[in-house]
Amino acid sequence: MSVHMSTEKMTKVEESFQRALGLKKMVDRWRNSHTHCLWQMTLSQRRNPYATLRMQDTMVQELALANKQLLMVRQAALHQLFEKEHQQYQQELNQMGKAFYVERL
């Protein structure tokens, strides 16, 4: 009986050892993968400052152009508003029999 029990214990110990070995291999694979991932991140961080600087420069230029375009759009809208108000005042003056003074050359 004692021999049978020790064989059974040995099998359980061996199974436990194999399970622990499998877990260790899995942890080692995860650790290697994690280390590789960190290495890739630091590598891309070392490469990316130049790309980031170029992108920031491009963004600054695009923002300046967008602001310039927005200013032009606002000026055009203001010009249209002034023209519309001028025509409205001209119509009101015409209804009263009056007009703006226009110097003829």
C-alpha positions in Angstrom: 0.0 0.0 0.0 2.8 2.3 0.9 4.4 1.9 -2.5 1.1 2.5 -4.3 0.6 5.7 -2.2 4.0 7.1 -3.0 3.5 6.5 -6.7 0.2 8.3 -6.5 1.9 11.1 -4.6 4.7 11.2 -7.1 2.2 11.5 -10.0 0.4 14.4 -8.2 3.7 16.1 -7.5 4.8 15.7 -11.1 1.5 17.1 -12.4 1.8 20.0 -10.0 5.4 20.5 -11.2 4.3 20.4 -14.8 1.5 22.9 -14.1 3.9 25.2 -12.3 6.4 24.9 -15.2 3.6 25.8 -17.6 2.7 28.8 -15.6 6.3 29.9 -15.4 6.7 29.6 -19.2 3.5 31.7 -19.6 4.8 34.4 -17.2 8.1 34.4 -19.0 6.4 34.8 -22.4 4.3 37.7 -20.9 7.4 39.3 -19.4 9.3 39.1 -22.7 6.3 40.5 -24.6 5.9 43.3 -22.0 9.6 44.1 -22.3 9.4 44.1 -26.1 6.3 46.4 -25.9 8.1 48.8 -23.6 11.1 48.8 -25.9 8.9 49.5 -28.9 7.2 52.4 -27.1 10.5 54.0 -26.1 11.8 53.5 -29.6 8.8 55.2 -31.1 9.1 58.0 -28.5 12.7 58.6 -29.6 11.6 58.7 -33.2 8.5 60.7 -32.8 9.8 64.0 -31.4 10.7 65.1 -34.9 7.4 64.0 -36.4 5.6 65.7 -33.5 7.5 68.9 -34.1 6.8 68.8 -37.8 3.1 68.1 -37.1 3.0 71.0 -34.6 4.6 73.3 -37.1 2.1 72.2 -39.7 -0.8 72.7 -37.3 0.4 76.2 -36.4 0.6 77.1 -40.1 -2.9 75.7 -40.8 -4.3 77.5 -37.8 -2.8 80.8 -39.1 -4.3 80.2 -42.5 -7.7 79.3 -41.0 -7.6 82.5 -38.9 -6.8 84.5 -42.1 -9.6 82.9 -44.0 -12.0 83.5 -41.1 -11.1 87.1 -41.0 -11.7 87.4 -44.8 -15.1 85.7 -44.4 -16.0 88.1 -41.6 -14.9 91.1 -43.6 -17.0 90.0 -46.6 -20.0 89.4 -44.4 -19.6 92.9 -42.8 -19.2 94.4 -46.2 -22.5 92.8 -47.4 -24.2 94.0 -44.2 -23.1 97.6 -44.9 -24.2 97.4 -48.5 -27.6 96.1 -47.5 -28.0 98.8 -44.9 -26.9 101.5 -47.4 -29.5 100.2 -49.9 -32.2 100.2 -47.2 -31.4 103.8 -46.2 -31.4 104.8 -49.9 -34.9 103.3 -50.3 -36.1 105.1 -47.2 -34.7 108.4 -48.4 -36.2 107.8 -51.9 -39.6 107.3 -50.3 -39.3 110.7 -48.6 -38.1 112.3 -51.8 -34.5 112.7 -50.7 -31.2 111.1 -51.6 -27.6 110.7 -50.5 -25.3 113.4 -51.8 -23.1 111.8 -54.6 -20.4 113.9 -56.1 -20.2 113.4 -59.9 -16.9 113.6 -61.6 
